[in-house]
Amino acid sequence: MSIHYILRGKKQAQDVEHEGTLSDEQLDGVNINQDTALINVAIRTLRAQGIEAEWQECVLDTAANEARAYTFYKKRWTQRRSC
């Protein structure tokens, strides 16, 4: 199952946005039912590509078209009520 993500944040006072898809290989050994684990995989994937930012928002979209939005607040990812 592939999972599409959009990460938004700031890099040197500029807004940045990156989106991508997590493949089955990237999700090997990851609890796909835990959204924070999926967000961490997405962030690690971007870091591996040399993309660093202060991530503030994330939207996860599964194959079942269930989009879920998260905000980084008080050092943790918190789900927003609506996308």
C-alpha positions as CSV (number, residue, x, y, z in Angstrom):
1,M,0.0,0.0,0.0
2,S,1.5,3.4,-1.0
3,I,0.9,6.4,1.1
4,H,1.0,9.9,-0.3
5,Y,2.2,12.8,2.0
6,I,2.5,16.5,1.9
7,L,4.8,18.2,4.4
8,R,4.7,21.9,4.9
9,G,7.1,24.0,7.0
10,K,9.7,26.7,7.1
11,K,13.3,26.8,5.9
12,Q,15.2,30.0,6.7
13,A,12.0,32.0,7.1
14,Q,10.6,30.8,3.8
15,D,7.6,28.6,3.4
16,V,8.4,25.2,1.9
17,E,6.2,22.3,0.8
18,H,7.2,18.8,-0.3
19,E,5.1,16.0,-1.4
20,G,5.8,12.4,-2.2
21,T,4.7,8.8,-1.9
22,L,6.0,6.3,0.6
23,S,6.7,2.9,-1.1
24,D,6.3,-0.5,0.4
25,E,10.1,-0.8,0.8
26,Q,10.1,2.4,2.9
27,L,7.3,1.1,5.0
28,D,8.9,-2.3,5.7
29,G,8.8,-2.8,9.5
30,V,6.7,0.3,10.1
31,N,3.3,0.1,11.8
32,I,1.2,1.6,9.0
33,N,-1.7,2.1,11.4
34,Q,0.4,4.6,13.3
35,D,0.3,8.0,11.5
36,T,3.1,9.5,13.5
37,A,5.4,6.6,12.4
38,L,4.4,7.4,8.7
39,I,5.2,11.1,9.2
40,N,8.6,10.2,10.6
41,V,9.4,8.0,7.6
42,A,8.4,10.8,5.3
43,I,10.7,13.2,7.2
44,R,13.6,10.7,7.2
45,T,13.1,10.3,3.4
46,L,13.4,14.0,2.8
47,R,16.4,14.2,5.1
48,A,18.1,11.5,3.1
49,Q,17.6,13.6,0.0
50,G,19.2,16.6,1.8
51,I,15.9,18.4,2.4
52,E,15.8,19.9,5.9
53,A,13.1,22.2,7.3
54,E,11.1,22.9,10.4
55,W,8.1,20.8,9.5
56,Q,4.8,22.2,10.8
57,E,2.0,20.4,8.9
58,C,1.5,17.1,7.3
59,V,-1.3,15.6,5.3
60,L,-1.3,11.8,4.8
61,D,-3.5,10.2,2.1
62,T,-3.9,6.5,1.8
63,A,-5.1,4.4,-1.1
64,A,-8.5,4.4,0.5
65,N,-8.6,8.2,0.0
66,E,-8.6,8.9,3.7
67,A,-6.8,12.2,4.0
68,R,-5.7,13.1,7.5
69,A,-4.0,16.4,8.5
70,Y,-1.6,16.9,11.3
71,T,0.0,19.9,13.0
72,F,3.3,19.8,14.9
73,Y,2.4,21.4,18.3
74,K,4.3,21.2,21.5
75,K,6.9,18.8,20.1
76,R,4.3,16.3,18.8
77,W,2.1,15.6,15.8
78,T,-1.6,16.3,16.6
79,Q,-4.4,15.4,14.2
80,R,-6.5,18.3,13.0
81,R,-10.3,18.0,13.1
82,S,-10.7,18.4,9.3
83,C,-8.5,18.5,6.2
